Amino acid sequence: MLIPLGDFCIRNYRTEDAASLARYADHPEVAANLRDVFPHPYTLADAREWIESALITDPPLDSAIASASECIGGIGMIPQEDINRLGAEIGYWLGRPFWGKGIATKAVRAFTAWIFENFSFVRLYANTFSSNLASAWVLEKAGFRLEGRLRNNVIKNGVVMDQLVYGLLKEDIWKDLSLTID
């Protein structure tokens, strides 16, 4: 997979991404906004293990957000099952030096379009901690709509907090595209 994003892209992980992946993932502010399964500290061994697991799935469910020279973050999806099988959860993160530059918004927009073009999902969703306003803003700018607030639904670093649920329907993308056509 290769999705161009100007100076950046979404692509499959590569074994040589391990050093940059570990460097950018090993930041307390990055880990603070992700699930506990995302290790902190994030070691080179963690990076190698993650890349190995990402490379064995076909089609790939997890991809690198990368510059021309290195991996700077990640984006992926978790297909849902049973009665929720027409949907998938997406998640993403960027290394701290790349925050606030619009990269995450471009990546989420492009990745969701790619998912809808290549899979039979009709709905994508993403969850964010209520304290992570930057991620909520990324999702809104990417066309996701706030669908709900799950009160006291998560605990991170000993703090119980709300979780925000954002959703995007496949039909929403086509509506948005029709607004931008001249």
C-alpha positions in Angstrom: 0.0 0.0 0.0 1.2 3.5 -0.7 -1.0 6.6 -0.1 0.8 9.9 -0.9 0.2 12.8 1.4 2.5 15.5 -0.1 5.8 15.4 1.9 4.6 12.3 3.8 2.8 9.1 2.9 1.0 6.1 4.4 2.8 2.9 3.5 3.5 -0.6 4.7 5.9 -0.9 7.6 9.5 -1.9 6.7 11.9 -3.7 8.9 14.3 -0.7 8.7 11.5 1.5 10.4 12.3 0.0 13.8 14.7 2.7 15.0 12.6 5.6 14.0 9.4 3.9 15.2 11.0 3.3 18.6 12.4 6.9 18.8 9.0 8.6 18.1 6.8 6.1 19.9 8.9 6.4 23.1 7.4 9.7 24.3 5.2 10.1 27.4 2.8 12.5 25.6 2.3 10.0 22.8 1.7 7.1 25.1 -0.6 9.2 27.3 -3.2 9.4 24.5 -3.2 5.7 23.5 -4.4 2.4 24.9 -2.3 0.6 27.6 -1.3 -2.0 25.1 0.9 0.7 23.5 4.1 0.2 25.5 5.9 2.9 27.5 8.8 3.0 27.5 8.7 1.9 23.8 11.9 0.0 23.0 13.6 -1.1 19.8 12.4 -4.6 20.6 8.8 -3.4 20.9 9.2 -1.7 17.5 10.6 -4.8 15.9 7.8 -6.9 17.3 5.1 -4.5 16.1 6.6 -4.3 12.6 6.8 -8.1 12.4 3.1 -8.5 13.4 2.0 -5.7 10.9 3.9 -7.4 8.1 2.1 -10.8 8.4 -1.4 -9.5 8.0 -2.9 -9.7 4.5 -4.3 -7.2 3.7 -2.2 -5.0 6.0 -4.3 -3.5 8.8 -1.6 -1.3 10.3 0.6 1.0 8.3 3.3 3.5 8.8 2.9 7.3 8.4 6.3 8.2 7.0 8.4 10.9 5.5 10.8 10.2 2.6 13.4 9.0 5.1 11.7 7.6 8.2 8.6 6.3 10.0 7.0 9.1 12.0 3.8 7.5 13.2 1.2 4.8 12.6 -2.4 4.4 11.4 -4.5 1.3 11.3 -7.9 -0.4 11.6 -9.6 -3.1 13.5 -12.3 -4.8 11.5 -15.3 -5.5 13.6 -17.1 -8.9 13.7 -20.5 -10.5 14.0 -23.3 -8.0 13.8 -20.8 -5.1 13.6 -19.0 -6.6 10.6 -19.8 -3.7 8.3 -17.6 -1.4 10.4 -14.0 -0.9 11.5 -12.3 1.1 14.2 -9.4 3.3 13.1 -6.6 4.5 15.2 -3.5 6.7 14.6 -0.6 8.4 16.3 2.3 10.7 15.3 5.6 11.4 16.9 5.6 14.5 19.0 7.8 16.6 16.6 5.1 16.3 13.9 2.0 17.4 16.0 0.1 20.5 14.8 1.3 20.3 11.2 -1.9 18.9 9.6 -0.3 15.5 8.9 -2.7 13.5 11.1 -5.7 15.1 9.4 -4.4 14.3 6.0 -3.5 10.8 7.0 -7.0 10.1 8.5 -8.8 11.5 5.5 -6.7 9.5 3.0 -6.8 6.3 5.1 -10.5 6.4 5.5 -11.0 7.0 1.8 -8.6 4.1 1.1 -10.6 1.8 3.5 -13.9 2.6 1.9 -12.5 2.0 -1.6 -10.9 -1.3 -0.8 -13.2 -2.9 1.8 -16.9 -3.4 2.1 -17.3 -1.4 5.3 -20.1 1.1 5.5 -19.0 2.7 8.8 -15.7 3.7 10.4 -15.3 4.9 14.0 -12.6 6.2 16.3 -12.5 6.6 20.0 -10.5 9.3 21.8 -10.1 10.3 25.4 -12.1 13.4 26.3 -8.8 15.1 27.4 -7.3 14.6 23.9 -8.8 17.6 22.2 -6.2 17.6 19.4 -7.3 14.1 18.3 -11.0 15.1 18.5 -10.2 18.1 16.2 -8.3 15.8 13.7 -11.3 13.5 13.5 -13.7 16.4 13.0 -11.6 18.0 10.3 -11.4 14.6 8.6 -15.2 14.4 8.4 -16.0 12.3 11.4 -19.0 13.3 13.6 -19.2 13.1 17.3 -21.7 10.4 18.0 -21.4 10.2 21.8 -19.7 10.5 25.0 -19.1 7.4 27.1 -18.9 8.8 30.7 -16.2 7.4 32.9 -15.5 4.7 30.3 -11.7 4.6 30.4 -8.8 4.8 32.8 -5.4 5.9 31.8 -2.5 6.5 34.2 -4.8 6.2 37.1 -7.3 8.9 35.8 -10.9 7.9 35.0 -12.2 9.9 32.1 -14.9 10.1 29.4 -14.3 8.6 26.0 -15.6 10.3 22.8 -16.9 8.2 20.0 -16.6 9.6 16.4 -18.1 8.0 13.3 -18.0 8.3 9.6 -20.3 6.6 7.1 -19.3 5.8 3.6 -22.2 7.8 2.3 -20.9 10.9 4.2 -17.7 10.9 2.1 -19.7 11.1 -1.1 -21.8 13.9 0.3 -18.7 15.9 1.3 -17.1 15.3 -2.1 -20.2 16.5 -3.9 -19.9 19.8 -2.0 -16.4 20.4 -3.3 -16.9 19.7 -7.0 -17.1 22.8 -9.1 
